[in-house]
Every structure is written in structure tokens, then in C-alpha cells.
Amino acid sequence: MIKTVPKIFLTAHWKHLAMLNYEIEPSALAPFVPAGTELEPWNGKMLVSVVGFLFLDTRVFGVPIPFHRDFEEVNLRFYVRRKAEDGWRRGVVFIKEIVPHASIAFVARKIYHEPYVALPMAHRIEGTPGLLKSVEYSWRSGGRPNTLRLAARGEAQLLRERSEAEFITEHYWGYNAQRDGSTLEYRVEHPRWHVYETGEAYFDCDVANFYGVRFRDSLSCKPASAFLAEGSLITVYRGRRVAP
């Protein structure tokens, strides 16, 4: 049987990924789990992550979009898996994704039914490749500034096998619940990333109003873990609907 190779939808460099990870009750995530997938715990704990990073040299179907190649994103996500013909596929589900351009949010909502919103955003990076000092991502919502900041410690290191950082970063599938109740599955390719330990993790956000009351307690606590990833070139393939 000849397998059809999915077409490439998007390529970009994801750089300077600041990841804050929080423990959360499975019941808080249950309404967001797409059909045909199940929650995937880490050492018996359910995690939700706030992730800020840069999209650089973004190309859709191989074409750079003028004035929309480089931009920030901050997303809230959690982790699932789906049993496919080739075994378990470990993936990510997004609860909300923030970008600074309305056109980018529109395309993502239209093609993938991704929960994107467009808001004023900014970032600040201190340090050099391989020796970052700190990264900061901010956005404005309801007249209020919101900030995600990580300070790095030491040099970037390869991911350790079976570490929490490996669990967080080594999910190569995305899953979105569609309006008709089906699930869209798409693949994301990138090499294993180098990561930094962090000396400071800071997250200031009106969680209840922005993400919902169900996330307020978890995201208002100290994160269970935090790390900074160097990032790399990534490839996102066209999605396909999968049976529940």
C-alpha cells in the first residue's frame, strides 16, 4: 500500500521558547479533550503549560507573507495522546493562542479551528544564542498588561532522556476539536531542542478573565517547573480528520 505524504502547510523557526508548567486537575481539562484522544499525565500529574516564543521567517505553503513573517506567540496548552494504526501519537491541545496580527489569527481559526486571538504584543530577549540570559513576552488585554518572563541559568544543554522537559517538548502532533464534533490531527516536525535551566519564572496575568475561572487556581500558583528552549526550524503538515 502506498502511503500519501501530507502536504506541508507551514514552516518557520520557533525560537526562545519560555515554558511554564503547572499541575492541574484533570476535570478542568476534560471539556477541552478532542474526540478520540485522552489526557496524558506526566508521572501521574496532569500538566498545563503557558508557552511564549517567536515565530521567525514564517512561510505558508512555502510563500513568505509580507509583514507577517516574524511575530510573537503565547499559548496555553495541555497534553494528550491518540491510539493510531502505528501506535500511540503524543500530542498537544491548545486552549488559547495569542498573536499580534488579526490576519494570522483568522487563517489559523479558518483552516485548523485553532483558538487564536489577536492582541498587541511585545518581547524582549537578553543574551546570545547558546547563552541566553532572559526572555520576556507580553500582551495587552482589557486594558491590562500581561507578562511571561524566564531567566536562564548556565548554558543550553541537550534534553535528558525521560525528563519532564523531554515530555513537554517531545509531542509531535496537534489535535483540535472541530465544530461538527470531529477531531483534526496534524503533525509538527522539529529536532530535539537544547534547553536551559531557569533561575526565575514570572507570570502575571488576569487568569480568570482571560483563560477562564477553571484555570485560575492552577495558573496563580508557583509553576511545577519552568525551562527555556532554544528552538529550531519547524514544519507543520496539513491536518486530517480522524475518527473518534
KOLKOLTOR-67596 format. One record per residue (C-alpha): residue in one letter; y, x, z; residue number from 0. Coordinates in Angstrom, 1 decimal, always signed. Each point is the difference from the previous one (the first is absolute). Last residue first. Layout:
% residues N
+------+--------+--------+--------+------+
! resn !      v !      u !      w ! resi !
+------+--------+--------+--------+------+
!    A !      Y !      X !      Z !  NUM !
...
+------+--------+--------+--------+------+
This chain:
% residues 244
+------+--------+--------+--------+------+
! resn !      v !      u !      w ! resi !
+------+--------+--------+--------+------+
!    P !   +9.2 !  -13.3 !  +17.4 !  243 !
!    A !   -0.1 !   +0.9 !   -3.7 !  242 !
!    V !   +2.2 !   +2.8 !   -1.3 !  241 !
!    R !   +3.2 !   -0.3 !   -2.1 !  240 !
!    R !   +0.9 !   +3.2 !   -1.8 !  239 !
!    G !   +2.8 !   +2.5 !   +0.5 !  238 !
!    R !   +1.5 !   +2.4 !   -2.4 !  237 !
!    Y !   -0.2 !   +3.6 !   +1.3 !  236 !
!    V !   +2.4 !   +1.8 !   +2.3 !  235 !
!    T !   +0.2 !   +3.8 !   -0.4 !  234 !
!    I !   +1.4 !   +2.3 !   +2.7 !  233 !
!    L !   +1.7 !   +3.5 !   -0.2 !  232 !
!    S !   +0.2 !   +1.5 !   +3.4 !  231 !
!    G !   +0.8 !   -0.6 !   +3.7 !  230 !
!    E !   +1.2 !   +2.4 !   +2.7 !  229 !
!    A !   -1.4 !   -2.2 !   +2.8 !  228 !
!    L !   +1.8 !   -0.6 !   +3.4 !  227 !
!    F !   -1.9 !   -1.2 !   +3.0 !  226 !
!    A !   +0.1 !   -2.6 !   +2.7 !  225 !
!    S !   -2.5 !   -1.3 !   +2.5 !  224 !
!    A !   -0.5 !   -2.9 !   +2.4 !  223 !
!    P !   +3.6 !   -0.9 !   -0.5 !  222 !
!    K !   +2.1 !   -0.7 !   +3.1 !  221 !
!    C !   +0.4 !   -3.7 !   +0.4 !  220 !
!    S !   +2.4 !   -2.4 !   -1.8 !  219 !
!    L !   -2.2 !   +0.0 !   -3.1 !  218 !
!    S !   -2.9 !   -1.6 !   +1.9 !  217 !
!    D !   +1.9 !   -2.5 !   +2.0 !  216 !
!    R !   +2.2 !   -1.2 !   -2.9 !  215 !
!    F !   -2.7 !   -0.3 !   -2.7 !  214 !
!    R !   -1.0 !   -3.7 !   +0.5 !  213 !
!    V !   +3.7 !   -0.9 !   +0.4 !  212 !
!    G !   +0.7 !   +0.8 !   -3.7 !  211 !
!    Y !   +0.8 !   +3.0 !   -2.2 !  210 !
!    F !   +3.8 !   -0.1 !   -0.2 !  209 !
!    N !   +1.0 !   -2.4 !   +2.8 !  208 !
!    A !   -2.6 !   +1.0 !   +2.5 !  207 !
!    V !   +0.2 !   +3.7 !   -0.9 !  206 !
!    D !   +3.7 !   +0.6 !   +0.4 !  205 !
!    C !   -0.5 !   +3.6 !   -0.8 !  204 !
!    D !   +0.4 !   +3.4 !   +1.5 !  203 !
!    F !   -3.0 !   +2.4 !   -0.5 !  202 !
!    Y !   +0.1 !   +3.6 !   +1.3 !  201 !
!    A !   -2.8 !   +2.5 !   +0.0 !  200 !
!    E !   +0.5 !   +3.5 !   +1.3 !  199 !
!    G !   -2.0 !   +3.2 !   +0.1 !  198 !
!    T !   -2.2 !   -0.8 !   -3.0 !  197 !
!    E !   -3.0 !   +1.8 !   -1.3 !  196 !
!    Y !   +0.3 !   +0.7 !   -3.7 !  195 !
!    V !   -2.2 !   -1.1 !   -2.9 !  194 !
!    H !   -1.3 !   +1.4 !   -3.2 !  193 !
!    W !   -1.3 !   -2.7 !   -2.3 !  192 !
!    R !   -3.4 !   -0.6 !   -1.6 !  191 !
!    P !   +0.5 !   -0.6 !   -3.7 !  190 !
!    H !   +1.4 !   -3.3 !   -1.4 !  189 !
!    E !   -1.4 !   -3.0 !   -1.7 !  188 !
!    V !   +0.8 !   -3.7 !   +0.7 !  187 !
!    R !   -2.4 !   -2.7 !   -1.1 !  186 !
!    Y !   +0.8 !   -3.7 !   -0.4 !  185 !
!    E !   -1.6 !   -3.2 !   +1.4 !  184 !
!    L !   +1.6 !   -3.5 !   -0.3 !  183 !
!    T !   -1.5 !   -2.6 !   +2.3 !  182 !
!    S !   -0.4 !   -3.8 !   -0.7 !  181 !
!    G !   +1.7 !   -2.8 !   +2.0 !  180 !
!    D !   +2.0 !   -1.4 !   -2.9 !  179 !
!    R !   +3.2 !   +1.7 !   +1.1 !  178 !
!    Q !   -1.6 !   +3.4 !   +0.1 !  177 !
!    A !   -1.1 !   +2.0 !   +3.0 !  176 !
!    N !   +0.6 !   +3.7 !   -0.7 !  175 !
!    Y !   -2.4 !   +2.9 !   +0.5 !  174 !
!    G !   +0.8 !   +3.7 !   -0.7 !  173 !
!    W !   -2.7 !   +2.7 !   -0.3 !  172 !
!    Y !   +0.0 !   +3.7 !   +0.7 !  171 !
!    H !   +0.0 !   +0.1 !   +3.8 !  170 !
!    E !   -0.2 !   +3.6 !   +1.0 !  169 !
!    T !   +3.5 !   +0.2 !   +1.6 !  168 !
!    I !   -0.6 !   -1.9 !   +3.3 !  167 !
!    F !   -3.6 !   +1.1 !   +0.6 !  166 !
!    E !   +0.9 !   +3.6 !   -0.8 !  165 !
!    A !   +2.9 !   -0.1 !   +2.5 !  164 !
!    E !   -2.4 !   -1.5 !   +2.6 !  163 !
!    S !   -2.3 !   +3.0 !   -0.5 !  162 !
!    R !   -3.5 !   -0.1 !   -1.5 !  161 !
!    E !   +0.5 !   +3.3 !   -1.8 !  160 !
!    R !   +3.3 !   +1.7 !   +0.7 !  159 !
!    L !   +2.7 !   -0.4 !   -2.6 !  158 !
!    L !   +1.4 !   +3.2 !   -1.3 !  157 !
!    Q !   +3.0 !   +1.4 !   +1.9 !  156 !
!    A !   +3.7 !   -0.1 !   -0.3 !  155 !
!    E !   +1.8 !   +2.5 !   +2.2 !  154 !
!    G !   +1.3 !   -0.4 !   +3.5 !  153 !
!    R !   +1.4 !   -3.2 !   +1.6 !  152 !
!    A !   +1.5 !   -2.7 !   -2.0 !  151 !
!    A !   +2.7 !   -2.5 !   +1.2 !  150 !
!    L !   -0.5 !   -3.6 !   -1.1 !  149 !
!    R !   +2.6 !   -2.7 !   -0.5 !  148 !
!    L !   -0.1 !   -3.7 !   -0.9 !  147 !
!    T !   +3.3 !   -1.9 !   +0.3 !  146 !
!    N !   +1.3 !   -3.5 !   -0.2 !  145 !
!    P !   +3.7 !   -0.9 !   -0.4 !  144 !
!    R !   +1.0 !   -3.6 !   +0.7 !  143 !
!    G !   +2.2 !   -2.2 !   -2.2 !  142 !
!    G !   -2.9 !   -2.4 !   -0.6 !  141 !
!    S !   -2.0 !   +2.9 !   -1.4 !  140 !
!    R !   +1.0 !   +3.6 !   -0.6 !  139 !
!    W !   -2.4 !   +2.8 !   -0.8 !  138 !
!    S !   -0.7 !   +3.5 !   +1.3 !  137 !
!    Y !   -2.4 !   +2.8 !   -0.7 !  136 !
!    E !   +0.0 !   +3.3 !   +1.9 !  135 !
!    V !   -1.9 !   +3.2 !   -0.5 !  134 !
!    S !   -0.1 !   +3.1 !   +2.2 !  133 !
!    K !   -0.7 !   +3.7 !   +0.1 !  132 !
!    L !   -2.0 !   +0.6 !   -3.2 !  131 !
!    L !   -1.8 !   +3.3 !   -0.5 !  130 !
!    G !   -2.4 !   -0.3 !   -2.9 !  129 !
!    P !   +2.8 !   -1.2 !   -2.3 !  128 !
!    T !   +3.4 !   +0.8 !   +1.7 !  127 !
!    G !   +1.8 !   -1.4 !   +3.0 !  126 !
!    E !   +2.0 !   -3.1 !   +0.7 !  125 !
!    I !   -0.3 !   -3.3 !   -1.9 !  124 !
!    R !   +2.4 !   -2.9 !   +0.4 !  123 !
!    H !   -0.6 !   -3.5 !   -1.5 !  122 !
!    A !   +2.0 !   -3.1 !   -0.9 !  121 !
!    M !   -0.7 !   -3.7 !   -0.7 !  120 !
!    P !   +1.9 !   -3.2 !   -0.9 !  119 !
!    L !   -2.6 !   -2.8 !   -0.3 !  118 !
!    A !   -2.5 !   -1.2 !   -2.6 !  117 !
!    V !   -3.1 !   -1.9 !   +1.2 !  116 !
!    Y !   -3.6 !   +0.6 !   -1.1 !  115 !
!    P !   -3.0 !   -2.1 !   +1.1 !  114 !
!    E !   -2.3 !   +1.0 !   -2.9 !  113 !
!    H !   -1.0 !   -2.8 !   -2.4 !  112 !
!    Y !   -1.3 !   +2.8 !   -2.2 !  111 !
!    I !   +1.7 !   -0.6 !   -3.3 !  110 !
!    K !   +2.9 !   -2.3 !   +1.0 !  109 !
!    R !   +0.6 !   +1.2 !   +3.5 !  108 !
!    A !   +0.0 !   +3.6 !   -1.1 !  107 !
!    V !   +2.2 !   -0.7 !   -2.9 !  106 !
!    F !   +2.6 !   -1.9 !   +2.1 !  105 !
!    A !   +0.0 !   +2.7 !   +2.8 !  104 !
!    I !   +0.8 !   +2.6 !   -2.6 !  103 !
!    S !   +2.7 !   -2.1 !   -1.6 !  102 !
!    A !   +1.6 !   -0.6 !   +3.4 !  101 !
!    H !   +0.5 !   +3.7 !   +0.7 !  100 !
!    P !   +0.1 !   +1.6 !   +3.5 !   99 !
!    V !   -3.7 !   -0.4 !   +0.9 !   98 !
!    I !   -1.7 !   -1.6 !   +3.0 !   97 !
!    E !   -3.6 !   -1.0 !   +0.2 !   96 !
!    K !   -1.4 !   -2.7 !   +2.3 !   95 !
!    I !   -3.5 !   -0.9 !   +1.2 !   94 !
!    F !   -1.8 !   +2.4 !   -2.2 !   93 !
!    V !   -3.8 !   +0.2 !   -0.2 !   92 !
!    V !   -1.8 !   +3.3 !   -0.3 !   91 !
!    G !   -3.4 !   +1.0 !   -1.2 !   90 !
!    R !   -3.4 !   +1.4 !   +0.7 !   89 !
!    R !   -2.6 !   -0.8 !   -2.7 !   88 !
!    W !   -3.5 !   -0.3 !   +1.3 !   87 !
!    G !   -2.9 !   +0.5 !   -2.4 !   86 !
!    D !   -0.2 !   +0.3 !   -3.8 !   85 !
!    E !   -0.5 !   -3.7 !   -0.6 !   84 !
!    A !   +2.8 !   -0.9 !   +2.3 !   83 !
!    K !   +0.2 !   -0.6 !   +3.8 !   82 !
!    R !   +3.7 !   -0.3 !   +0.9 !   81 !
!    R !   +1.9 !   +1.9 !   +2.6 !   80 !
!    V !   +3.2 !   -0.6 !   +2.0 !   79 !
!    Y !   +2.9 !   +1.9 !   +1.5 !   78 !
!    F !   +3.5 !   -1.0 !   +1.0 !   77 !
!    R !   +3.5 !   +0.3 !   -1.5 !   76 !
!    L !   +3.8 !   -0.1 !   +0.8 !   75 !
!    N !   +2.0 !   +1.6 !   -2.7 !   74 !
!    V !   +3.1 !   +2.2 !   -0.5 !   73 !
!    E !   +0.9 !   +1.1 !   -3.5 !   72 !
!    E !   +2.7 !   +2.3 !   -1.3 !   71 !
!    F !   +1.1 !   +0.6 !   -3.6 !   70 !
!    D !   -0.2 !   +2.3 !   -3.0 !   69 !
!    R !   -0.8 !   -1.3 !   -3.5 !   68 !
!    H !   +2.0 !   -3.1 !   +0.0 !   67 !
!    F !   +3.3 !   +1.0 !   -1.7 !   66 !
!    P !   -1.7 !   -0.1 !   -3.4 !   65 !
!    I !   -3.7 !   -1.0 !   +0.1 !   64 !
!    P !   -2.3 !   +2.8 !   -0.9 !   63 !
!    V !   -2.8 !   -1.2 !   -2.4 !   62 !
!    G !   -3.6 !   +1.0 !   +0.5 !   61 !
!    F !   -1.1 !   -3.6 !   +0.6 !   60 !
!    V !   +2.5 !   -0.1 !   +2.8 !   59 !
!    R !   +1.4 !   +3.5 !   +0.9 !   58 !
!    T !   +1.4 !   +1.1 !   +3.3 !   57 !
!    D !   +1.4 !   +3.5 !   +0.2 !   56 !
!    L !   +0.3 !   -0.2 !   +3.8 !   55 !
!    F !   -1.0 !   -2.7 !   +2.4 !   54 !
!    L !   +1.0 !   +1.2 !   +3.5 !   53 !
!    F !   -1.7 !   -0.9 !   +3.2 !   52 !
!    G !   +0.0 !   -2.3 !   +3.1 !   51 !
!    V !   -3.2 !   -1.4 !   +1.6 !   50 !
!    V !   -0.3 !   -2.4 !   +2.9 !   49 !
!    S !   -3.7 !   -0.3 !   +0.7 !   48 !
!    V !   -2.3 !   -2.6 !   +1.6 !   47 !
!    L !   -3.1 !   +1.0 !   +1.7 !   46 !
!    M !   -3.1 !   -1.8 !   +1.4 !   45 !
!    K !   -1.9 !   +2.0 !   +2.5 !   44 !
!    G !   -3.8 !   +0.5 !   +0.3 !   43 !
!    N !   +0.1 !   +3.6 !   -1.1 !   42 !
!    W !   +2.3 !   -0.9 !   -2.9 !   41 !
!    P !   -0.5 !   -3.7 !   -1.0 !   40 !
!    E !   -0.5 !   -1.4 !   -3.5 !   39 !
!    L !   +0.9 !   -3.7 !   -0.4 !   38 !
!    E !   -2.0 !   -1.9 !   -2.6 !   37 !
!    T !   +0.4 !   -0.6 !   -3.7 !   36 !
!    G !   -1.3 !   -2.8 !   -2.2 !   35 !
!    A !   +3.1 !   -2.2 !   +0.4 !   34 !
!    P !   +3.1 !   +1.9 !   +1.0 !   33 !
!    V !   +0.7 !   +0.7 !   +3.7 !   32 !
!    F !   +3.5 !   -1.1 !   +0.8 !   31 !
!    P !   -0.7 !   -2.9 !   +2.4 !   30 !
!    A !   -2.4 !   +2.2 !   +2.0 !   29 !
!    L !   +2.5 !   +2.7 !   +0.7 !   28 !
!    A !   +1.3 !   -1.2 !   +3.4 !   27 !
!    S !   -3.5 !   -1.1 !   +1.0 !   26 !
!    P !   -1.2 !   +3.6 !   -0.5 !   25 !
!    E !   +2.2 !   +1.1 !   +3.0 !   24 !
!    I !   +2.2 !   +2.9 !   -0.8 !   23 !
!    E !   +0.1 !   +3.8 !   +0.6 !   22 !
!    Y !   +2.9 !   +1.7 !   -1.6 !   21 !
!    N !   +0.3 !   +2.8 !   -2.7 !   20 !
!    L !   +3.3 !   +1.7 !   -1.0 !   19 !
!    M !   -0.2 !   +1.7 !   -3.4 !   18 !
!    A !   +2.8 !   +2.0 !   -1.6 !   17 !
!    L !   -0.9 !   +0.9 !   -3.6 !   16 !
!    H !   +2.1 !   +2.8 !   -1.3 !   15 !
!    K !   -0.8 !   -0.5 !   -3.7 !   14 !
!    W !   -1.8 !   -2.5 !   -2.2 !   13 !
!    H !   +0.3 !   +1.3 !   -3.6 !   12 !
!    A !   -0.3 !   -2.7 !   -2.6 !   11 !
!    T !   -2.4 !   -1.6 !   -2.5 !   10 !
!    L !   -0.3 !   -3.7 !   -0.7 !    9 !
!    F !   -2.2 !   -2.5 !   -1.9 !    8 !
!    I !   -2.8 !   +2.2 !   -1.2 !    7 !
!    K !   -2.6 !   -1.9 !   -1.9 !    6 !
!    P !   -3.4 !   -0.7 !   +1.6 !    5 !
!    V !   -3.0 !   +1.8 !   -1.6 !    4 !
!    T !   -2.5 !   -2.5 !   -1.3 !    3 !
!    K !   -3.5 !   +0.9 !   +0.8 !    2 !
!    I !   -2.6 !   +0.3 !   -2.8 !    1 !
!    M !   -3.4 !   -1.3 !   +1.0 !    0 !
+------+--------+--------+--------+------+
